[in-house]
């Protein structure tokens, strides 16, 4: 009967028209309610963002609850509501601008300032005597003052480029918001609003980007662009073997592979944790399409990283062996999963390099067995976080690369459970000693592990991830 409603409408004149239009109006109720909750929580959170005040912590988490509830409702989004998705994403991030930048942005701005003054942030730690004159009013907000920089020089080059346009502190969070909205638009164009909203209205992303100025979107935008191009033109059309069948690397499809490798290489040049994604692409093109195609993919994929490292080696005398992802340092206020478990049973202190070595071995194995890039990145990113020695809430944003397109629950659940981390600020405000109670760690890690287990079991079927068998 429902399928023939148009016939009834013709027979009975306008008697059924009001019911038809009421049905359409109901389609907007859930998205508008979700949008209202997201915006309400975003504006409310700004007033309680100073977590050094003990009373603000619970109010901060209540504000997060409003955004989280709106985020949960948005999982049932309509494709035609793309305009609402982008509008709310922009307003929510702009609402966070008054929040003081976090320690990541403070350190990046410090390093770019030091480099502009012709000092080397890869040799001089912030607390060095020669840099005393550069300490400003935000000096106390910076963490890890005793360690020189160790992130990829490509990211420092980006900040240094903005230093030419004036003090980045005045506008850099606005730049990050624009880049993040472009990433939202990219997801919407590829998957529609019902998937893009998983990133655009994500409470962790909104707070990290708009409030703290976390710069993950700088490398997520090019890397995700290259990954989505590969997923659409290669994975969804039969896998790497279609390149050779289409005429090799010189064909139109081969050129798309080169562009995909270049974009992913640009992202990897800004975050060393993304390098294995480029290696997977190069290895599988080499294995399935021949040496010539593999070498061309190698040139395009490795060029951004190699060029920035050459610049750093020549201009800054950077020791490349000291370039390590922040997640594999030892940070005072960070949490960890597997390192904490091993520390409970092992009385000694294991070096972060041990866990990085384990990740390297696991990555080599996954490069061989995962025939889909989406599948490889999903497992690799989960293991990267599980083995990391210094995990912060925004570390889970990396999961968005595959979490948005696949719709798996790892990224969604981790983004929500990560806010348990901020409960430790209540303890810190009372005692002035940073500690993470086991209850908060359980609230943070157990949902993440359950979601990862759910994906692992579900990925054995063809539902969720596009799995190839050659």
Secondary structure, DSSP 8 states (H G I E B T S, - for coil): -GGGHHHHHHHSTTTTHHHHHHHHHHHHHHHHHHHHHHHHHHHHHHTT--TTSHHHHHHHHHHHHHHHHHHHHGGG--GGGHHHHHHHHHHHHHHTTTS---HHHHHHHHHHHHHHTT--TTTS-TT-GGGGGG--TTGGG---TTS---S-HHHHHHHHHHHTTS-GGGTHHHHHHHHHHHHHHHHHHHH-HHHHHHHHT-HHHIIIIIII---HHHHHHHHHHHHHHHHHHTGGGTSTHHHHHTTSTTSHHHHHHHHHHHHHHHHHTT-GGGHHHHHHHHHHHHHHH-HHHHHHHHHHHHHHHHHHHHHHHHHT---GGG---GGGS--TT-B-SHHHHHHHH-SS---HHHHHHHHHHHHHHHHHH--SHHHHHHHHHHHHHHH-SSB-GGGGGGGHHHHHHH--HHHHHHHHHGGGGGGHHHHHHHHSS----HHHHHHHHHHHHHHHHHHHHHTTSSSSS-----
